Amino acid sequence: MNAPPFLFPNSGDDWLRWLENDAAGLISIFIGLVIFWLLLRFLVSRGVRRVMLRAEAARYDDPARAGRRTSTVIAAANWGITTLVVFIGFALVLDNVGLDVTALVTSAGVAGLGLTFGAQQLVRDLINGSFILGENQYQVGDSVRIAGVSGTVLDVNPRRTLVRDANGHVVTVPNGQIDVATNMTRDFARVNLDVTVGYVEDIARVRGIIDALCEEAVAARPADFITTPKVLRVNELGEAGAILKVWGDVKPFAQWDIQGDLRARIIERFRAEGIEMPPAPPGPRAAPEASEATPAGVSNARRSP
């Protein structure tokens, strides 16, 4: 079989001869691979979806979360299918143009010994990614904190995870760099507020006002709450005043909206009641969680007070 003229050009006749003899084979390989790729993606996606729907029915999973899990698994499967088809296509094209695939594979194996250290990171990414997907550590749409990056998961496959942070930037995180993954959208969210009041105030009275405001917030949107938030304790004696801890469990993705609503209610009521709200102590302000700027962002596990 003749090598293509773009490798060893001699004359215009070479192009015509190559088009007559070999180009048809390459075109048929391309068309066959595209059909195989589409068919395999369709069959795998359909199979995964059916299996996940059965699992959802058996476990009574939340439909929205089950849908995100299904999308994540399908995306990872499609990545593997695409990688496999590209590898097969590369081998078939080399064979079609007259190159010895066996010799190339052997040469690549010898050359690969010199690239062992460079390939270690890729192998680590794939192994870690397999555990992330297999253990369902997070899914597309979850709000996570991984490798120092916080935001919403856009895509995940065995090699890398795409996260959109609070600034709208899309960050690519190799899975091998993820030692600890914090999923902030698992099962439930938590209202976690610190309210500072002056030392001259009656703590019992302030506590009653905040609890009443929390009950008003629940009455306004009951579907978003799991438990009614309340003042848990005097959490700290700060320089400016006593810091009260307000806790309550809410539905995933509703945490920050509810916290903003409670802050507004507390400010308005404290002003009406004449309750002192000391200014925050001077010092560098901590950066907000990236998930606060996204629809995702809830606590992953219950922690004891």
QUIDAPE-V986834 format. One record per helix or strand of 2 or more residues. SS is the DSSP state (helix for helix, strand for strand). FROM is the first residue (numbers start at 1). TO is the last residue. If there is no record, write none. Layout:
# QUIDAPE-V986834
SS,FROM,TO
SS,FROM,TO
This chain:
# QUIDAPE-V986834
helix,12,59
helix,63,96
helix,101,114
helix,116,134
strand,143,146
strand,149,156
strand,160,164
strand,170,174
helix,175,177
strand,181,183
strand,189,197
helix,203,220
helix,222,224
strand,230,237
strand,242,250
helix,255,273
helix,290,293
